[in-house]
Amino acid sequence: MNKTGWIIYNGNLQSEKFIDFAQMLQEAATRKSSKTTIYRNNDLLTFLSSDQLTIKNNKDKELPDYVLFTDKDLYLAKQFELLGIPVFNSSSAIEISDDKIATYQQLAKHQLPIPRTIIAPKIFVRNDQNPAYPKLDSIIETLDFPMIIKEAFGSFGEQVYLIHNEGQLKQKIDELQGKAYIFQEFISSSFGKDLRLQVVGDKVVAAMKRFSSNDFRANVTAGGTMEAYEPTDIEKKLAIQATKAIGADFAGVDLLLDPHDKPLICEVNSNAHIRNLLECTSINAADDIIEYILLQLNEVDPNE
């Protein structure tokens, strides 16, 4: 019996790229004879009572065999898991990926190469208090200028700042009072360029190199360009290790290159959009993602 699935995206975000990602996955599922329904997360109500735990919706009476979660609504994802429904990626993987601090902690735990990073101490902001600074001398001595400040939560290269001196450092700390963020070593050899490797299960299915001529970030969304790329065995291994370190089934892994062209993990994106990757490489990672999911559910012959 063919498996049914729900594909969930964030209905509050207006950009077409979010529904586009969901539709790419649905089309791939159809090619594998798996019937799927696309839902906005705000069309599904997480219902709890003393004698019931369920999902309320107006379309399907039956819950699906699996859920493909392209959103970050962790409570909704967890609700499906509590109901015994496999979720790809899991709520835990999405939660870690969404939080860059948690991501770097997991990568460091697994001794994977990352830029040197300092987590900003958590503070509580009160209007009658002056800004609280961490030990700036120690941060500057450890990381030097220029350095990166990166908010824990953000997407598409946003909420990432290049800091050139102590004045800019203090100004940005003042602006971020009450938010979670990190101080990080700036990899100057990777200014305006990085690698995006799409991992599915135990393999890298596609990769591209991204460039920007006028920004230290290479994100295509921020105006960067891209070209198909054949990663080295070391880069492939590292991307797969990074994906597994956060517990994801699939992810877009961004790598920086140090002055010796050795890769460093920049980010692990559990909900990486794949349209640009398709346009750049002609490889549709949605097919690999669906095949992987159905294989986990014993719906696909691995030798097919």
C-alpha positions in Angstrom: 0.0 0.0 0.0 1.4 3.4 -1.0 2.1 5.8 1.8 0.4 9.1 2.2 2.1 12.2 3.4 1.5 15.8 4.5 3.9 18.5 3.5 3.8 21.5 5.8 5.1 25.0 5.2 4.7 28.3 7.1 1.5 30.0 5.9 2.4 33.3 7.5 5.4 33.9 5.2 4.4 35.6 2.0 7.4 34.7 -0.2 6.6 32.2 -3.1 9.8 30.3 -2.3 8.1 28.6 0.7 5.2 27.2 -1.2 7.5 26.4 -4.1 9.6 24.2 -2.0 6.5 22.3 -0.8 5.3 21.9 -4.4 8.6 20.5 -5.5 8.4 17.9 -2.8 4.8 17.1 -3.7 5.6 16.6 -7.4 8.5 14.3 -6.4 6.2 12.3 -4.2 3.7 12.0 -7.0 6.4 10.6 -9.3 6.9 7.9 -6.6 3.2 7.2 -6.3 2.9 8.7 -2.9 -0.2 10.8 -2.4 0.6 14.0 -0.4 -1.4 17.0 0.8 0.2 20.4 1.3 -0.8 22.3 4.4 0.0 25.7 5.9 1.0 25.3 9.5 -1.7 27.7 10.6 -4.4 25.5 9.0 -3.5 22.7 11.5 -4.5 23.0 15.1 -2.5 21.2 17.8 -5.2 20.1 20.2 -4.6 18.9 23.7 -7.0 17.8 26.5 -6.9 15.4 29.4 -8.1 12.6 27.2 -7.1 13.6 23.7 -3.9 14.6 21.8 -4.5 15.2 18.1 -4.3 17.4 15.0 -7.5 19.2 13.9 -7.9 20.1 10.3 -10.7 20.6 7.7 -9.3 18.5 4.9 -8.3 14.9 5.8 -10.1 12.7 8.3 -7.2 10.3 8.4 -3.7 11.3 9.6 -0.8 10.7 7.2 1.8 7.9 7.2 4.5 10.5 7.3 5.0 14.3 7.5 7.5 16.3 5.5 8.1 19.4 7.6 9.5 22.5 5.8 8.5 24.8 8.6 10.0 25.6 12.0 6.8 25.2 14.0 8.4 22.9 16.6 5.3 22.3 18.7 3.3 21.2 15.6 6.2 18.9 14.5 6.4 17.4 18.0 2.7 16.8 18.1 2.9 14.5 15.0 5.8 12.7 16.6 3.8 12.2 19.8 1.1 10.7 17.6 3.6 8.2 16.3 3.9 9.7 12.8 7.4 9.9 11.3 8.5 13.5 10.7 11.2 14.5 8.3 13.2 16.3 9.5 12.5 15.6 13.2 11.5 18.4 15.5 14.8 17.9 17.3 16.9 18.3 14.2 14.8 21.4 13.1 15.2 22.9 16.6 19.0 22.5 16.6 19.4 23.7 13.0 17.2 26.8 13.6 19.5 27.8 16.6 23.0 28.5 15.3 24.4 28.3 18.9 22.9 24.8 19.4 24.2 23.8 15.9 27.8 24.9 16.7 27.7 23.2 20.1 26.8 19.9 18.4 29.4 20.3 15.7 32.0 21.1 18.3 30.9 18.1 20.4 31.5 15.9 17.3 34.9 17.6 16.8 34.1 18.9 13.4 35.9 21.9 11.9 34.2 25.2 12.5 35.3 28.8 12.8 36.4 29.7 16.4 33.3 30.8 18.2 32.3 32.6 21.4 28.7 32.5 22.7 27.5 35.8 24.0 26.5 35.5 27.7 22.7 35.6 28.2 21.5 38.8 29.7 18.1 40.2 30.8 17.4 43.7 29.7 15.9 46.3 32.1 15.2 49.9 31.1 17.0 51.2 34.2 20.2 49.4 33.5 23.2 50.4 31.3 24.2 47.9 28.5 26.0 44.9 29.8 29.2 44.0 27.9 30.9 40.6 27.9 34.7 40.5 28.3 35.5 42.5 25.2 39.3 42.4 25.6 39.3 38.6 25.7 36.9 38.3 22.7 39.1 40.7 20.7 42.3 38.9 21.7 40.8 35.5 20.8 39.1 36.4 17.5 40.7 39.7 16.4 39.2 42.1 13.8 37.4 41.8 11.5 35.1 39.4 13.3 31.6 38.1 12.7 28.6 38.6 15.0 25.8 36.2 14.1 22.4 36.1 15.7 21.3 32.6 16.8 18.1 32.9 14.8 18.0 34.0 11.2 17.9 32.8 7.5 19.2 33.6 4.1 22.4 35.3 5.3 20.4 37.9 7.3 21.3 38.6 11.0 25.0 38.2 10.2 27.3 41.2 10.7 30.9 41.9 9.8 32.6 43.9 12.6 35.8 45.9 11.9 36.6 47.6 15.2 35.7 48.0 18.8 33.3 50.9 18.2 31.3 48.8 15.8 31.5 45.9 18.2 30.0 47.9 21.1 27.3 49.4 18.8 26.2 45.9 17.6 26.2 44.5 21.2 24.0 47.5 22.2 21.6 46.7 19.3 21.4 43.0 20.2 20.7 43.4 23.9 18.4 40.6 25.0 19.0 38.5 21.9 21.0 35.3 21.6 24.1 35.6 19.4 27.7 34.6 18.9 31.1 36.2 18.2 32.9 34.3 15.5 36.2 34.2 13.7 36.0 35.8 10.2 37.3 33.5 7.5 38.7 36.2 5.2 39.8 33.6 2.6 36.1 32.8 2.1 35.0 36.4 1.7 32.0 36.4 -0.7 32.2 32.7 -1.5 31.1 29.4 0.0 29.9 26.0 -0.9 26.4 24.6 -0.5 26.2 20.8 -0.4 22.8 19.1 -0.3 22.9 16.0 1.9 20.2 13.3 1.8 20.8 10.3 4.1 24.4 9.1 3.6 25.2 10.9 0.4 25.7 14.4 -1.1 23.3 14.5 -4.0 24.2 18.0 -5.4 26.5 20.9 -4.8 27.1 24.4 -5.9 29.6 27.2 -5.3 28.2 30.6 -4.5 29.9 34.0 -5.1 29.3 37.6 -4.2 31.4 40.5 -5.6 30.3 43.1 -3.1 29.3 41.2 0.1 31.1 39.0 2.5 28.0 36.7 2.4 27.6 34.6 -0.7 23.8 33.8 -0.3 22.0 33.9 -3.7 19.0 35.5 -1.9 21.3 38.4 -1.0 22.4 38.9 -4.6 25.1 36.2 -5.0 25.7 34.1 -8.1 26.2 30.3 -8.3 27.8 27.6 -10.4 27.6 23.8 -10.2 30.4 22.3 -8.1 31.9 18.9 -7.7 32.9 18.6 -4.0 36.0 16.7 -2.8 35.6 13.5 -0.9 36.7 15.4 2.3 33.9 18.1 1.7 31.3 15.4 1.1 32.3 13.5 4.2 32.2 16.6 6.3 28.8 17.7 5.0 27.4 14.2 5.8 29.0 14.3 9.3 27.5 17.8 9.9 24.0 16.6 8.9 24.2 13.6 11.2 25.6 15.7 14.1 22.3 17.6 14.3 20.3 14.5 13.8 18.9 15.5 10.4 17.8 13.1 7.5 18.7 15.7 4.9 20.2 19.2 5.0 21.9 21.9 3.0 25.4 22.3 4.5 27.3 25.5 3.9 31.1 25.3 3.9 33.7 28.0 4.1 37.3 27.5 2.8 40.3 28.4 4.9 43.5 29.8 3.4 44.6 26.3 2.6 41.3 25.4 1.0 40.3 23.2 3.9 36.6 23.2 4.6 34.9 24.7 7.7 31.3 24.2 8.5 29.4 27.5 8.4 25.8 26.4 8.7 23.5 23.3 8.6 20.1 24.1 7.2 17.5 21.4 7.9 14.9 23.2 5.6 17.2 24.3 2.9 15.3 25.4 -0.2 16.4 23.5 -3.4 15.1 25.6 -6.3 18.4 27.4 -6.8 20.3 24.1 -6.6 18.0 22.7 -9.3 18.5 25.7 -11.6 22.3 25.6 -11.0 22.9 21.8 -11.3 19.8 20.4 -13.0 19.6 18.0 -10.1 16.2 17.9 -8.3 17.0 17.1 -4.7 13.3 16.6 -4.0 13.4 13.3 -5.8 16.3 12.1 -3.5 14.5 13.4 -0.4 11.2 11.5 -1.3 13.0 8.3 -2.2 14.9 8.4 1.1 11.8 8.9 3.1 9.9 6.1 1.3 12.9 3.9 1.8 12.8 4.6 5.6 9.1 3.6 5.4 10.0 0.4 3.4 8.2 1.7 0.3 11.1 1.7 -2.1 13.4 -1.0 -3.3 16.9 0.4 -2.7 18.1 -1.5 -5.8 15.4 0.0 -8.0 
